[in-house]
Structures are given as C-alpha cells and as structure tokens.
C-alpha cells in the first residue's frame, strides 16, 4: 500500500509541474552567405599557424625559443626570508662570466639540495649547452623569468630561492 501511495504522489507531482516549452530563437540569418565570421576553433587554428616555430627542442621534451631575455641583470642580492610556496629549490642565472663562476662555486650545495636552474639572457641553445657544462648533473632550463622574479621581488641574478630564503 505504501508503495502505491508513493507512486500516486509522484504522478500527481509530475502532473502539477508546469510544462516548460522553449522555442528556437533565430539570432541572425544570413541566407547561406559567407559572413566573414569564424568559429573559435578556426580563429585558434589561424593564430597557431601564424606563430613562429620554436628553434630548438629541449632535453625534457619541452620546446625552447631563443633568445631568452629579461630585465634582470647581474647584481648583488641581499639575503631575505620569504613565505611563498616553493616545492623545489631553484636558482636564476644568466649567460655571463659572473653567473658561470657563481654556478661553479655553489655547485656542490646546489646538487645537495637538488636545485633547478632557470637561465635567462641566453641567446642560443649553444650558449645554454656551454652553461650546462658548468652545471654537470643539475638541470638547467632557459625560460622567461620576469613573473617569477616579480613574485619574489628579485631584480638581479644569480639568485638562489629555497623554501624559506632568497640568497646569493
């Protein structure tokens, strides 16, 4: 009896619901003529076709374009604490003599903490490869670093950013 009552209440509820009926509204009818408007997929495809092809594939399957430039320059960094999330220590350096010396001097420490190297102001894959010789087993990636530097309030390199500290 209780099951029949539930079914009756359900049927009554369905009958009491207003029927929603929506008709198609035509926003524009161009009569089959070409409008010059393109779908988002066509727009994206055209934009992708206009983009330059990257120059050199990187080791990890990432594509890199050269030159990589930034507003950062060689300079002195004051050690300071930070509270930003950092999952892996990393350092920023450029392709210059000071950065190469810094890398060579700090190599053992950078290897111990498994730091990742971000390289800016490098003109070619060949320059990155020369810098990689100094780095040994440390991974170096050439990439734009402005947004990272801005987040950590850094305007010079070489700089090491760990989970708690910004230092040189």
Long-range contacts (C-beta under 8 A, 24 or more apart in sequence): 55-125, 56-125, 58-141, 58-142, 60-139, 60-141, 62-141, 64-125, 64-128, 64-141, 64-142, 64-143, 66-122, 66-123, 66-124, 66-125, 66-128, 66-142, 67-121, 67-122, 67-123, 67-124, 68-119, 68-120, 68-121, 68-122, 68-142, 68-143, 68-144, 69-120, 69-121, 69-144, 70-120, 70-121, 70-144, 70-145, 70-146, 70-149, 71-146, 71-155, 72-120, 72-121, 72-145, 72-146, 72-149, 72-154, 72-155, 72-156, 72-157, 73-121, 73-155, 73-156, 73-157, 74-98, 74-99, 74-156, 74-157, 74-158, 75-155, 75-156, 75-157, 76-156, 76-168, 77-154, 77-156, 77-157, 77-158, 77-159, 77-166, 77-167, 77-168, 79-165, 79-166, 79-167, 79-168, 80-165, 80-166, 81-164, 81-165, 81-166, 82-152, 82-161, 82-164, 82-165, 82-166, 84-151, 84-152, 86-161, 86-162, 86-163, 88-114, 88-115, 88-116, 89-113, 89-114, 89-115, 89-116, 89-160, 89-161, 89-162, 89-163, 90-115, 90-116, 90-117, 90-118, 90-160, 90-161, 91-115, 91-116, 91-117, 91-118, 91-158, 91-159, 91-160, 91-161, 92-117, 92-118, 92-119, 92-120, 92-145, 92-148, 92-149, 92-154, 92-157, 92-158, 92-159, 92-161, 93-117, 93-118, 93-119, 93-120, 93-131, 93-157, 93-158, 93-159, 94-119, 94-120, 94-121, 94-122, 94-157, 94-158, 95-119, 95-121, 95-122, 95-123, 95-127, 95-128, 95-130, 95-131, 96-121, 98-158, 99-131, 99-157, 99-158, 100-131, 100-134, 102-158, 102-168, 103-131, 103-134, 103-135, 103-158, 104-134, 106-160, 107-134, 107-135, 107-136, 107-138, 110-138, 110-160, 111-136, 111-137, 111-138, 113-162, 115-160, 116-141, 117-141, 118-142, 118-143, 118-145, 118-148, 119-143, 120-144, 120-145, 120-157
